[in-house]
Amino acid sequence: MWGKSSSAPRGNDRFETRRRLRRRRIGIATGFLLLLLLATALYELNQDFVRIKRVQIVGADQSLADLVTPLLTGSFLGLIPHDSILFFPAGKIRAALLDHHPQIATVSLSRDGLTGLTVEIQNRIPIAQWCGETSLAHTLASSSPTVIEDCYFFDASGVIFGTTTSEQVVNSFTFYEPHPAAAAVQSYIGTTLPSADLLPAAFDFARQLAAFGSPVRAIIFRDGEVDNLLENGTRVTYVLGDEQSAFTTLTSARGQIPIQEGTVEYVDLRFDGRVYFREKK
């Protein structure tokens, strides 16, 4: 039987072999080019002209830069320096500032040229003072404002952030409410007040009471009810969450209750549409 030997390479096989060799050469060349580009990029990232040399603090004391600078030492995987203007550890910087200074609300980082980092700080705005429930008896028994110790400032979201503040407090009254974490924490700083979502309406109600002749000096949350203690010694009580109804009821009876004269002991607004009050003896 006549025929060609099957051991001789056919034309298609030779073409496929050359194509594989060409792909391999292209792959090797591409890999080498990528390694060259990577090496060049890493070299450039380690140059002084793209590394952070100054940290500027905006909105707070410049001494906070002392917390940032140590985080700019070292490198990522031993390749990219932490002080690279392109790859600095932003998350760690924010966390360090927030952990060490609870009064800070937000931290914004931005590049200042190729060698500068700007850290913009926004502090929490103190809404009022919270004093737990340790001084309730003294406050209730007194008809004049008192200086309370061991109190804390909190912001609009109910976050407790310190015992002192250089910021002006939005509300002059003191807020009292038991804290569920009292037995579990050494410090309340960093925790959130349990009724934080109910505070805006309650505080608005307290500010509105000033129109009746005497401002509020203390607000007390207890068992679903609220006591507002006025400067003149009057106590106004209503059900927590029913601020609008309570204010409407009180307004309708304004001419019958001499709150502004300081002769009323208490005003009870806990019953829908009804007002009960008693004058001082």
C-alpha positions in Angstrom: 0.0 0.0 0.0 1.4 3.3 -1.0 1.4 6.6 1.1 3.6 9.3 2.8 5.2 8.6 6.2 3.0 9.9 9.1 6.2 11.0 11.0 6.8 14.0 8.8 5.3 17.3 10.2 2.4 18.6 8.3 2.0 22.3 7.2 -0.7 23.0 9.8 1.4 21.6 12.6 4.4 23.8 11.7 2.1 26.9 11.6 0.7 26.1 15.0 4.2 25.6 16.4 5.3 29.0 15.1 2.2 30.7 16.5 2.8 29.2 19.9 6.4 30.4 19.9 5.2 33.9 18.8 2.7 34.1 21.6 5.3 32.9 24.1 7.7 35.6 23.0 4.9 38.3 23.2 4.0 37.1 26.7 7.6 37.2 27.9 8.0 40.7 26.4 4.8 41.9 27.9 5.7 40.5 31.3 9.1 42.1 31.2 7.6 45.4 30.2 5.1 45.2 33.1 7.9 44.4 35.5 9.8 47.3 34.2 6.9 49.7 34.6 6.2 48.4 38.1 9.8 48.8 39.1 9.8 52.3 37.6 6.6 53.2 39.5 8.0 51.9 42.8 11.2 53.8 42.3 9.3 57.0 41.6 7.0 56.5 44.6 10.1 56.3 46.9 11.4 59.6 45.7 11.4 62.6 48.0 9.3 64.8 45.7 6.2 62.6 46.1 6.5 62.0 49.9 4.7 63.8 52.7 7.0 66.2 54.5 4.4 68.4 56.3 1.1 67.8 58.0 -1.3 70.8 58.4 -4.2 70.6 60.9 -7.2 72.7 60.1 -10.0 73.3 62.6 -8.0 72.1 65.6 -4.7 72.5 67.4 -1.6 71.8 65.3 -0.4 69.4 68.0 -2.7 66.7 66.6 -0.1 66.3 63.8 1.9 64.4 66.4 -0.6 61.6 66.1 -0.5 61.6 62.3 3.3 61.7 61.8 4.1 58.3 63.3 1.6 56.6 61.0 3.5 57.9 58.0 6.6 55.8 58.8 7.1 52.3 57.4 5.8 51.0 54.2 3.1 48.8 52.6 4.6 45.3 52.0 8.0 46.8 52.2 7.5 48.5 48.8 5.4 51.6 49.0 6.2 54.1 51.8 3.4 55.1 54.1 4.2 58.8 53.5 3.6 58.5 49.8 1.3 61.3 48.7 -0.6 58.8 46.7 -1.0 55.9 49.1 -0.8 57.2 52.7 -2.9 55.2 55.3 -6.0 57.4 55.4 -8.1 54.9 57.4 -5.5 54.6 60.2 -5.1 58.3 60.4 -8.9 58.9 60.9 -9.1 56.1 63.4 -6.2 57.3 65.5 -7.6 60.9 65.7 -11.2 59.7 66.5 -10.0 57.2 69.1 -7.7 59.6 70.9 -10.1 62.6 70.7 -13.8 61.7 71.1 -14.8 65.3 70.7 -13.8 65.1 67.0 -16.9 64.4 64.8 -15.3 64.1 61.3 -11.8 63.9 59.8 -11.2 64.9 56.2 -7.8 64.3 54.5 -6.6 66.1 51.3 -3.4 66.5 49.5 -1.5 69.8 49.5 0.7 69.6 46.5 3.1 66.6 46.3 4.6 66.8 49.7 1.8 68.1 52.0 -1.1 66.6 53.8 -4.0 68.7 55.1 -6.1 67.2 57.9 -9.4 69.1 58.4 -11.1 68.5 61.8 -14.7 69.2 62.7 -15.5 68.9 66.4 -18.8 67.8 67.9 -21.1 70.6 68.8 -22.3 70.3 72.4 -26.1 70.3 72.6 -26.4 70.1 76.4 -25.0 68.5 79.5 -26.1 65.0 80.6 -25.8 64.1 84.3 -27.2 60.7 84.5 -29.5 60.3 87.5 -27.1 60.7 90.4 -28.1 64.3 91.1 -31.8 64.1 90.6 -32.8 64.4 94.2 -30.7 67.5 94.7 -32.0 69.1 91.5 -35.7 68.3 92.3 -35.4 69.8 95.8 -33.7 73.0 94.7 -35.6 75.9 93.2 -32.4 77.5 91.7 -29.8 76.3 89.2 -27.0 74.2 90.7 -23.5 73.3 89.6 -23.5 69.6 88.9 -20.3 67.6 89.0 -19.5 64.5 86.9 -21.6 65.6 84.0 -20.9 65.0 80.3 -21.5 66.9 77.1 -23.2 65.2 74.1 -23.8 66.2 70.5 -27.0 66.2 68.3 -26.8 62.5 67.7 -26.7 61.8 71.5 -23.0 60.8 71.5 -21.3 61.6 74.8 -17.8 63.0 74.1 -16.4 64.7 77.1 -16.6 66.4 80.5 -15.3 69.7 79.3 -15.6 71.7 76.1 -14.4 74.9 74.6 -17.4 75.2 72.4 -20.5 77.1 73.4 -23.3 74.8 74.5 -26.5 75.1 72.5 -28.8 74.6 75.4 -28.2 75.9 78.9 -30.5 73.3 80.6 -29.2 70.0 82.1 -30.5 66.6 80.9 -31.0 63.6 83.1 -31.7 60.0 82.0 -30.5 56.7 83.3 -27.8 55.1 81.1 -28.2 51.3 80.6 -24.4 50.9 80.4 -23.9 52.4 83.8 -22.7 49.1 85.4 -20.7 47.9 82.4 -18.4 50.9 81.5 -15.8 52.8 83.3 -16.4 55.9 81.2 -19.5 57.0 79.3 -17.4 58.9 76.7 -18.0 57.4 73.3 -21.4 55.9 74.2 -24.8 57.1 73.0 -27.7 58.2 75.2 -30.5 55.6 75.1 -33.2 58.0 74.0 -31.1 60.0 71.5 -33.7 59.8 68.8 -36.3 61.4 71.1 -34.2 64.3 72.2 -34.8 66.8 69.4 -38.6 67.0 70.0 -38.2 67.0 73.8 -35.6 69.8 73.6 -37.8 71.8 71.2 -40.6 71.5 73.7 -38.3 72.7 76.5 -37.2 75.8 74.5 -40.9 76.6 73.7 -41.7 76.6 77.5 -39.6 79.8 77.9 -42.4 81.7 76.2 -44.5 81.0 79.3 -42.3 83.2 81.4 -39.5 81.0 82.7 -36.8 79.0 80.9 -36.1 75.3 81.6 -33.2 74.5 83.8 -33.4 70.7 83.8 -35.1 67.9 81.7 -35.6 64.5 83.2 -36.6 61.4 81.3 -38.1 58.7 83.6 -40.3 55.7 82.8 -41.7 57.1 79.6 -42.5 60.6 81.0 -40.7 63.9 81.0 -40.3 66.4 83.7 -39.3 70.0 82.8 -38.0 71.9 85.7 -38.3 75.7 85.2 -36.1 78.3 86.7 -39.0 79.6 88.8 -39.5 76.2 90.4 -42.5 75.0 88.4 -42.4 71.4 87.1 -44.1 70.6 83.7 -44.8 66.9 83.1 -46.0 65.2 79.9 -45.7 61.8 78.2 -42.5 61.4 76.2 -43.2 61.6 72.5 -46.4 63.6 72.9 -44.6 67.0 72.8 -46.9 68.5 70.1 -50.1 67.5 71.8 -48.8 68.6 75.2 -47.8 72.0 73.9 -51.1 72.6 72.2 -52.9 71.7 75.4 -50.7 74.0 77.5 -51.2 76.9 75.1 -55.0 76.5 75.2 -54.9 76.9 79.0 -52.3 79.6 79.2 -54.6 82.2 80.6 -55.6 80.0 83.5 -52.2 78.9 84.7 -49.9 81.7 86.1 -46.6 80.0 85.2 -44.8 83.2 84.7 -45.5 84.3 88.2 -43.7 81.4 89.8 -46.6 80.5 92.0 -47.4 77.1 90.3 -45.8 74.0 91.8 -46.5 71.7 88.9 -48.4 71.4 85.6 -49.5 67.9 84.5 -50.1 67.4 80.7 -50.1 63.6 80.7 -53.8 63.3 80.0 -54.9 64.0 76.5 -56.5 67.4 76.2 -56.6 68.0 79.9 -54.4 70.2 82.2 -53.9 69.7 85.9 -51.9 72.1 88.0 -51.4 73.0 91.6 -50.2 76.3 93.0 -47.5 76.5 95.7 -48.7 76.7 99.3 
